[in-house]
Amino acid sequence: VCNFMSHEKCLKNVKIPCSCIAPSLVRVPVAHCFGPPGHYKRKFCTVCRKSLESPAFRCEVCELHVHTDCILFACSDCRQCHQDGHQDHDTYHHHWREGNLSSSARCEVCKKTCGSSEVLSGMRCEWCGILAHAACYIIVTPECTFGRLRNMILPPSCVQLFSRNFSKLHCFRISENLQTESDEDDDVDGSTQGSAKDVQISTDSSKQTLKIFDGNDAVKRNQFRLISVPRIAKNEEVVEAALRAYYINDDQQEYELQTFTQQALLSDDVINRNDAAEDSNLGSVFRESVPEAWIIRAKPKDEEVIRIYPAWLKVGMAYVSLRVNKDSTTQTVIKEVLPLLGRQMECLQNFKLVEVLMGSKQVQRMVLDNQELILNRLKDIRKTSIRQMNQTRFYIVENSKSIVRVNLFVGGLPPQLSPEEYTNILKDELAIKTNVVSVSHVYQAQGAVVLEISCFSEAERIYMLVKDTTVNDKPLNAVVIPEVMASKIPRNCCPLLVFVNPKSGGLKGRDLLYSFRKLLNPHQVFELTNGGPLPGFHTFSKVPSFRVLVCGGDGTVGWVLGALEEIRHKLVCSEPSVAILPLGTGNDLGRVLRWGAGYSGEDPYSILVSVDEADDVLMDRWTILLDAEEPAEGAENGIAEPEPPKIVQMNNYCGLGIDAELSLDFHHAREEEPGKFNSRFHNKGVYVKVGLQKISHTRNLHRDIKLQVDQHEVELPSIEGLIFINIPSWGSGADLWGSESDNRFEKPRIDDGLLEVVGVTGVVHMGQVQGGFRSGIRIAQGSYFRVTLLKPIPVQVDGEPWIQAPGQIIISAAGPKVHMLKKSKQKQKK
């Protein structure tokens, strides 16, 4: 059935369930979260155990890899990352996933290698990462303690998310690429083509290839699997091959084949296949006489044994087997099951029977009507698809008054309105039903609200509608966010909130998102292109102590620190420490805090360990007020209002003149052809090219600006660029201030409340500073600056450039210092 291989002497140790029975061993089914198809080298499919050559799928949350046409047979046993309303548990068991380990992996029990690049072998816990042989993992204690990263992981019992109706991609806020949509349509033929590749259509004339459908649903979708059987095959052999193609290990006596004709679909009488076989054998050399397509059907029965699972009742057994006949209804089944579970004293009305279809992409639940005849229900499911019958279960569930609470974060609204005004906008634009939707939080400065919705279908309707809605020509965005129950977080746990900007620098963000979702709880990983930093901070707003990891360039770090500054007063932990994984081009702040010049593919696990061991340091932040006194250009009749003052935050440096001009030209080049700017090396090359074009420029910046430091006028030397620096790294790691000691100024630090002011004389000087041959011209050091611009001048703050109209620029210290994490020097403890 599943291509499992073993030595004869090892057979007695085999503990791996075959793909055909693996679904029956799952206690509580959890669907997988498949991203777009991709190429995964040296990986194996967990269903058919063959290597993945063609494009295949992987789960974005657990280590499951699977072929396109095996996806329907994948077991819905993904990691349980949150509670879905009714189940609660405080102990965790290892979540084992087989295979796809590196060939150097070592077993925790016997310390020998357990990985392989040849076949699926070895087991790995999806939470704590412990590795073991298939024969050894049984000995490992079942409780999982989340391993080395336990203090950073958000425990699943602390997260609640009512996820019904939402796809897994929505629950984990994974932005759906265009690829996925085109892919859904191809899915129908995907299984056909995929299965054709498994069975090489033999040119051998003694064999024949048959199409097998597993029920009416497959016929409608034209989803069949191909089997190759000898031309003189007996009926039983064909039935067996057909069942095996659908990963079903039932007794073949219970199934039969029907020829595929439209009449066969409409009428229930099963054509007597045996007679047809007799006739076809006579002329079996002639291909035409044997129908090429068959439907496999279950023979009708008068009674059956079904399993009833008591998943969320605290009972010591996995399931109860029960015999049902043609008179058995849902009610009689509940009546018979309760005594077997020791609940005979309880009222029947307190329980319901739920039919669960454990699909790999979605687990669907349906409450059965009390008078429903169970045998008829089974017959209908089998007629639709015998594969679905294999993935369908019955659960007995207590009727609890479950409160539905879906939290939806809606951003992109006009800022600074009152809660009533936001409610009115949502009523007008989305026609929200106020009896089931309430606004639970309002972020006025950011133009965002959090909706609490007590009805699944309304939540889904709003979510879908928001995507196509614009207010004041600005598109709205919606994110499904989980609820973190802070009271359940263990005392020594300080979860890590991870922000990743997939567009930064070398576009390595996609792989990092995947890695961090695997290593941590996916609910603590946020993609910044999907609603910005605010949904993440809102989700963690009640967490008593947490840290932040920002994966992106200096601009991304500034964006997250700015959002933190604005929302700080609404967080229980108002000063979380921030670590950086530099993905940008310059990464000056990352360099100063020892996180390196840029991410170049280090192991994400060791990055998390470094964050855990990092030291807390303070850093100044600065506010820059830009007040243009002259009206903006392009005003009608020359009469216009001057631009309103603009306020920006600064973490690293602010440049006027030549430095900002280069930045501006680079910025324009990147906007024209964004596709080319996906490697740091290319980006730096463009900077050099832009700089060479400006070598001959002579400008007299010192005549166009005036500088005041701490209320004193400062005379400027003959320069082309003026730069205010907060950290000892500028323009991708250059030391602009220089290291030699100076009696006039104090030694710079990132937390001394002072900025250093440095001048450069032109592009050549800047090149020499970058090369480490010279430093800048030291001009001043202070905590309050006023710059007067006498004409329009390019300005850049932390790499964001623009042309500033004449007027005043005031730089002063911003609010409290921020807590940053600096990578510790000592080697990581093994």
N, C-alpha and C positions, 0 to 999 in steps of 0.2 A: 504493500500500500504506500509506504513512505520512503523507500530506498534506505532504510536504516541498515548499517553494516556492522558486523561484530565477528570477532574470532569465535570459534566454537567453544574454546575453553572460557571465554568471557561471558557467554550467554547467560550463565546463572547470575551474573552481577548486574544485568541490564535493568535499570530503574527508570529509563526514559519512556514516557507514555507515547504511543504511536499517534500520528495526526488524527486518526479516526476516533480515538477515545479521549484525546486531550481535552476537548470541550466539556466532557461529562465530569471532569475532575475539578472544574472551577467552582468555588463556593459562591462568590458573588461576581457576576460578569461585569467587566468594565471595557467599553469599546476603545479601539485604538484611534490615534489621531494621525492620519496619513497626509503628508505634505505632497507636493508635486512629484511626479516620477523622476528618478535620476539614475546615474550610473554608479554602481557601488562595486568597486573592484575587490576581489578576494573576500567577498561576503557570500553567505549561503542562505537559501530560502528556508524559513523555519517550518514550512508545511511539507514541501517535497524533498527538502534537504539537498537539492542540487545547487550548483553555483549560479550567481546572478550575472549572466552575460548581458542580456538585453536590459532596457530601462526597467527599473523595478521600484517598489515603494518601501519606505521605512517609516516607522512610527516616530513622531516628533517627541514622544515622551519616554518611551522605553526602547530597548535595543532590538525591536522586532524588524526583520527584513523579509520581504516576501515578493514573489513574482506577481506580475499583473493578473495572471489567470488563477493564481493560488489565493488571491486576496479574499475570495468568498469563503475559503475554508480555514482562514486564520482563526485561531482561538481568541475569543474576546477576554483576554487576561492581562490587560494593561495595568500599569501601576495605579493604585487608588490614591489620588493626590488630594482628595477633599471628601468631606461627608456630603451626601446628596440628600440632606433633609432628615432621613429617618435612621440611618445606621450610626451607631457611635461605638468606638472601641478605643482603648487606650494602649493596648499592647500591640506591637507590630511584629509581623513575621517577615522573614526574608522573602523578597520577591524574586524567585529564581527565573533566569532566562538562559536558554541553552545556546552555547556556541558563539561564533564570531568574536573570539578572544584573540589577542595577539599571540604569536607562537612562543613568546617568552613568558606567558602567564604561568604562575606557580600556584599549586593547590595549597589551601590553608591547612588541610588535614595532614597530607602525607609529604608536603613540601616538594613534590616532583612537578615537572611541567605538565600543564593540563590544557594548554591551548594548541591549536593546529590551524595551518593555512590550507590543509587538504580537505578536511571534512568539518561538519558541525561537531564540536566536541567541547567538553568542559561546561561548567555552570557559573553564572555570575549573579550576585544579588544586585538588583537594580537600585537599591537604596544605599547600601554601605559599600558596595563594590568588592565584597569578599569573593574569592575565586575558589572553585573546587572541582574535582572530577565528578562525573555522573555517579560513580559508585561511592564516593566519599561524602557528598554533600548531605546525605541522609544523617550523618553523624553530627553535623554542625547543629548547635542549639537553635531551635526554630525562631526564638526572639531576635529581632534585629535592633541594634542600637544606633543605626545610621552612621557608624564608623567615624573616621577622623574628622569629617565635616559636621558632626552632629550639632555643634553649637551654632552653625550658620544655617542649618536647614530649617525651614518652616514646617513643623510636624503636620501631617495631613489631618490629624484630629482637631487641629486649631483652625482649619479652613472649612468654611461652609459655602456651597455653591449649588443653587437650584438650577440644574442644567438641562432639564428635559426640554425638548423642542429646539435646543441650540446644538449645532454641530460641535464636535470636539475642537475644531479650529477656532470657533467663536469663544468657547470656554477658556482656552488658553491664549486668547488674543493673538493668534498667529495670522498675519496678514495673508490673505489668499492671493496668490499670483494669478495672472491671466492663464498661466499654464494649467492650473487645476481645473478651471472651468472647461477649457477645451477638452480636458482629459475625461471629464465625466461622460461626455458624449461618446468618446471612443471606447468607453468601458465595455459597452455592449459587444462590440466586435472583438475587443481585447481578449476576452476569454476564448473566443473561437480561434483567433490566430495563435494565441499562446498555446492552447492545447494541441494545435496542429503541429507545433514545433516539438512537443514532447513525443508524439508518436510519429516517427519518420514514416511517411506514407510509403509502404514497401512496394517495390516494383516486383517483388516476389509474387508469382501468379498463384501460389498456394495460400496466400493471405488475402484478407479483404479488410477494408477500413470502413467502419460504420460510424454514423453520427448518432449520439445518444442524448436525448433530452430527459431532464429529470422531473418534468411536470408541465402544467399549462403555462406557468409563468415563464419558464425557459423557452417555450415555443413562441410565446408572444414577443420575447426579446431576441429571439433567434440566438440563444446562448446554448451551445451544445458542447459536448466533449467528444473527442474522437477516440475510438478504441480499434486496435488491430487484432483480428482473430483469424484462425485458420478457416479456409473456406468450408471445411467439412466439420466445423465446430458444432458441438452439441449445444442444445438450448441452455443447459445449466452453465456451461463455460462462458457463454456470451453474457448471461445474467451476472455471473461472478465478476467478469471483466468490467461490466457497466457499473456495478456497485463500487468496485475498487476505484474507478475513475472519479467517483463522487465521494471518496473517503468514507464509505459506509461499511461497517463490519458486521451487519446483521446476517441472519441466516438467509441464504439465497432462496430457500423454499418459500419464503414469504413474499417474494417479488416475482413479477413476470414482465415480459416485453410486449408492447403493442406496436403494430406497424404505425408509422407516422402518416396519418391522413387527416384531413380536416374533420371527417366524420368521427374519427376516433376521439377527437377532442370534444365533439358535441355530445356523443352518446356515451353512456356509462358502461355499455356492455364491452367486456374485454374480448378482443378477437382471440380465438384460440390459436395461440402462437405455435403450438406443437404441430398442428396440421400444416400450417404454413411452412414450417421448417422441413417437414417431409417433402413437400413439393419442391422447395427451393433446392434441396440437396440433389434432386435428380438432374437439374440443369445448372448446377452451381458454377460451371465454367463460364456460363453467360452471366455477366455482371447485372444485366437488366432485371433478371428474375428475382433477385434479392433486393428488397427495399433498402436504401442506403441509410434511412433515418428511422430510429425507433424511440419510443417513449418508455421509460421504465416506470412501472406502477406497482404499488403495494396491493397484495390480495386482500379483499375485505375479510374482517374477522368478527366473530361474535363477542369475544371478550379479549381484554389486553391487560398487561401489567404496566402501570405508569408510576413514575417517581414524583413524589411531592417534596420540595425543598423548603425547610423552615429557616431561610437565610438570616432574617433579622430577629427571629425569636431566639432568646438565649437558651439553646437546646444543645445537648452534647453530640447529636448525630447529624450527619451530612444530609441524608434524605430518608424518606420512608417509602417503601414500595407498596402499591395498592392495586388490587385487581378490580377492573371496571367492566361492566357489561352494558348492553344496549339500553338499560333503564337508568344507568347511573347519571345523575345530574351534578352540577357544581355543589349543590347543597348537600347531597348524600355523601359526596367525597369529603367535604369539610367535616361532616358528622363522624365519618369513619377515621379521619386522620387525627382529630384532637385527642382521643384516648391514647393513641400510639405515641403522642408527644407529651403525655401526662397533663393535658389541659382539659380533661373530660368535664371538670366542674364549670367550665366557662361557657358563656352564652354563644350560640352559633352566629348570632348577628354581629358579634365583635370581630369576625374574621371574614376575609375575602380570598378568593382564589385568583391569582394573577398569572396570565400566560406571558412568558418572557421569550422574545426571539433574540438570541445572542448573536447578532450580526457583528462582524469584525469592525465595521465603521460606526454602527449605531446599535445600542441595545434598546429594543422597543418593548414597552409594557402595556398589557391590556387587561383590564379587570373583566372577568367572565360573569355573565348574567347568572343569577341563582338557578334558573330553570334550564340552563344550557345542557344539552346532552353531550357528555364528554366524548363518547365514541364517534359521534357525528363530527365533532370539532376536529378530532384527530384525522378523520377521513378527509375533511376539507383541506387541512394543511398538507396532507400527503399528496392530494390531487394537485395542489398548487406547486409543491416542490418537495421531493423527498429529502433534499439537502436541508431545506428549512425545518423539516420535521426533526432532523437530527440535531438541529441547533435550537429547538424549542423546549422549554421547561415550564413546569407549573410550580409556583411558589404559594405557600400559605402565608398571609400577611395580616397583621392586626389592623383593624380600622382605627387609625389614630387621627385625631383632628390635626392633620399636618398643615402648618402655616406656610404658604408659598411666599417667598420674598426674593424677587430677582432684582439685583442692583445694576442699574444701567447708568454709565457715566456719559453725559452728552456735552460735547465741547463745540466751540465755534460760534457761540451765541454772542450778541453784542455785550461788551463789558459794562460794569457799573450800573446794573438795573436792580430793582427790588425783587424779592422772591415772587411777589404778585405779578410783576411785569413779565418775569420769565415764564410763570405758569400760563399767562395769557398768550405769549408767543407760542408756547407748546400746544396750547388749545387750538390756536389758529392754524399753525403749520402742520401739526401731527394729529389733530383731533383726539387728544388724549382723553381717556375716560377718568374723570377725577375720583370716581368711587373706588377704582382699583389702582390708580397711580398717584403717588404723592412725591413732592420734591423734598428729599431728606437733607441735602446739603447744597449750599450755594457758594460758588467761588466767584464773587463779583468782579474782582480785578482781572480774572482770566476769562470771564464770559463762559462759565461752565456750571452745570448742575448735576447732581446725582439723583436719579429717580428710583423710588422704591415701588415695585410693581407686584401686585398680589395675584396675578393671573398670567399663566404661561403664554397663552395665545396673544394676549395684549402686548406682553413683553416682546414677543417675536415680531409682531406687526410693527411696533415702534422701532425696533432695531433695524428692520429692513427698510422702513420708510425714511429714517434719518439719513441713510446713505445717499438718497436722491433729493435731499432737501437743502435749499440754500436760504440763508437769512441775510439781508443786506448784501447780496452777491457773494457771501462767504459760505462755503459748504459746511454743513454740520458733520460731526463724527460721533460714533457711539461705540463704547467698549463695555463688554460684559465684565463686571468685576466681582471677585469673591469677597466674602466677609471673613475677616480674621477675628477669631474669638480670643482676645488678648488674655482673658483670665485662664485659658488652658495652656498658655505657652510655659514650658518648664522654666524654673527660676534662672538657671545659668545659660539659657539660650538667648543669643543675640543674633536674630536672623539677618541675612544679607539681602538687601534690596538691590537687584541688578538692573541697570539701564544699558541697553545696547543700541548704538546708532548704526544700522546696517549700511548706511551710505557713506560713513566716514572713510577717509584714507584709502587703504587698499581693498576695500569691499570684503574684508574678512569677517564682517559682523554676522553674516548669515550662519557660518559654521560655528561661531561662538554662541549664538543664540541656541543652536541645537545642543551644543556641549553643555551649556549651563542648565538648560531644561532637564538634561539627563542627570547631571550631578546633584542638582538641588531640587526643590519642589517647583514645577513649572509656574506656579502661582506667584513666585517671587522674582520672576524674570519678565521685564517689560521692554517692548520694542518702541523706541522713541518716535518712529515714523507713524505709530498708531496712537495718536492722541497726546504725544509729548510726555513730560515727566509727571504731570498732575495725577493721572489715574494710579500710578505707583505710590505716590506719597499719600493719596487718599486711602488706598488699601491698607497702608501701614500706619494710618493716623492714630490708631489706638494701641499700637505695639509699644510697650514700655521702654524697650531699648533695641535699637537696630543700627546697622551700618549700611553704607551705600557703596556700590561699585559702579563707576561710570566707564563704559567702553566706548571711546570715541576720541575725536581730536580736542584741542583746547577750546574750540567754539562750543562743542557739545558739553564739556565740563562747565563752561560759563553758563550755558542754558540751564543745566540742572541746578547749579548753585543759585542762579537767579530765582528759579522756581521755588527752591527751598527757602530762600530769604522771604519770599512773598507769603508762603503758606506756613512758615515756622510756628506762628502763634496758634495754629490749629492742630499741631502735632503734640502728642503726649511726650514723645522724645524729641525735644525741639532742637537739639544740636547733635544730630548723628554725624559720625566721622565719615569722610568720603575718600575712597581709594580710586585710583585711575588705572585703566588698561589702555595705553595710548594707541589709537588707531589712525590718527591724523597724519598730517605732513610734517608740522613743526614739533608738536608735542613738548613744548618747553616746560610746562608745569609737570608733566610726567617725568621729565629728566631730573628736575630739581628734587622731586620726591622719590627718586631712585627707581621708578617703574620702567625706566629704559627709554630708548630713543624711538621705539615703535614696536608694535607686536609683530613677531615674525614666526608665528606658528608654534609657540611653546605649548606644553601640555596644560590645558585649562584646569586640570586638577591641581597641579602644583601652583598655579596662579591663585587659586582659592586658598591654598594652605598659606601662601605668602600674605594674603590679605588678612588671614586669621592671626598671623604672627606680627603684623605691621605695628609701628609705633604711632601714637597719636601726636600730631603737632598742630600748632595754630598758624593761621595765615591771615594777613590783612586783606581786606577788599576795599575798593575805592569807588566813589560815585563821581561821575563826570557830568557836569551840567553844561549843555551846549546852548548858548543863547545868541541866535543870529540877530544882529541889529538891522541888517538891510533886508528888504523883501526878497523872496525867492525869485530866481530869474523867470522870464516868460510871463510876467504879470501883464494884464491888459492895461493899456493907457499909462503904464508906468505907475499907477496908483494901486498899491496892494498892502495887505497886512504883512508884517514880518512873520517868519515862521515861529510857531510856539516853541518855547524852550524844550529841549530834548534831554532826557536823562538816560545815561547808560552806566552799567556796572563794569568795573575792570578788575581782572585778577592778575594778569601778567604784565602787560605794558600797553602804552598808548604812544603812537608815533605821529609826528606832523612832518609834511614835506616829502623828501625823496623816498623814505621808507614806506610811507603810505601810498605813494604813487605807484611803486612797483607792485604793491599788494593789490591795488585797484586794477592795474593792467592784467595781472594774473587772474583776478576775479572775473574780469570780462571774458578772458580767453576760456576760462572754465565754464562760464554760462553758455558760450557759443557752442562748445563741443564737450558736453559733460562726459560722454562715453570714453574719451581718451584719458581722462584724469583718474585712472584707477590704480596707478602705482606711484609710490613715493619718489622713485628714481625719475620717472617722467616729469612729475610735478616740479622737482627741483631743477630739472633741465629747463623747464619753461621759465622759471624764475631767473636763471642765469641769462637766458636769451633776452628776456625783457630788460634786464639790467644793462646788458651790453648796448642796447639801443639808446640808453640814457647817459652813456659815459661822457659825452661831450657837453652835456647840459651844464651851464653854470647858472646857478640861481643864488639870489641873495636873500635867503630866508630870514636872516637876522634883521633885514630892513622891513620885512612885511609883518613881523610879529613883535609883541612886547611881552616880557615875562616878569611876573611878581611872585616871589617865594616868601611865604609867611609874612606878608605885608611889605616886604622890601623889594624894590626894583632890582633886577639883576641884568647886568649888561651882557649881551650875547656876542660871542666871537663870530667870525665869518664862517657860517655853516650852511648846509643844504637840508639837514634833517635834525629834528629835535625829538628826543625819545625819553619818556618817563617810564622807569622800570621798577617793578615791585618784586621780581624774582631774579636771581642771578643767572638767567638763561634767556637769550633773545635770538630770534631768527634761526631756530633749529639748533640750539645748544651753544651759541657763541657767548663769550663773557664780555659784555659791552663795557662794564664798569672797570674791569681789570682787577688783578689780585694784589698789586703793589700797595703798601700801606701809605696813608696820606694823613698829614696832621690836620688838614682842614675839615675832613669828614669822618664820620663814624663808619665802622665796618658794616656793610649792608646785611640785613637779615630779613626773612619773609614775615616776621611778626613784630618788627620794631616800631610800627606806626609811621615809618618814613618812606618816601619815594626818592629814588635817585634820578637826577636829570642829566642826560648825556647828549652831546652833539656829534654829528658826523658830517664830514666835508663833501661827501659825494659817493657815487657808486664804487669807485676804486677803494676808498676808505672802508666802506661797508664790506667789500670783498676781503680786504686785509683782516678786518675784525673776524669775519667768518672763518678765515684760514688760521686764525690764532696768532697773526704776526703783530697786530697792534690792538689797542683798545680805543674806546671812544674818548671824546674830550669831556672830562668831568666838569659840570657846570654848577650844580647845586644839589642840596639834599633838604627835604622839608616835609611838612605834613599838610600844607594848604597852598594851592597854586592858583594863580589867575593868569590866563594867557589872552592877550588881545590880538585878534586877527585883523589886519588892515585890508586884506583882499582874500578872495576865495582860495582855500588851500586844501589839498588832500589830507585826510585824517584817518587813522586806523586804530581800532581798539581791539586787542586780542585777535588780530587777523581779519576783522570785519572792516573794510574800507569804505569811505564815501568822500564827496567833496563838501567841505563845510564853508558856508557863507561867512562874510566878515562879521565879527562880533566878539563876544566873550566866551571863554571856556574856563570853567572853575572845577578844580579837582580837589576833593576832600575825602577823608576817611568815611567809609560806609559802616553802618551799624556794628554789631559785635563781630569779632574775628571768627573765621570759620575753622572747624576742626577737620584737618586733613589726615590721611594715613600715609606714613612714610615707610617704605619697604625696609625691614630691619637688615642690618649688615650680616648678622650671623647666618651660617649655613642652616638650611631647613633641617629640623629633626626628622630622622627617618621614622 
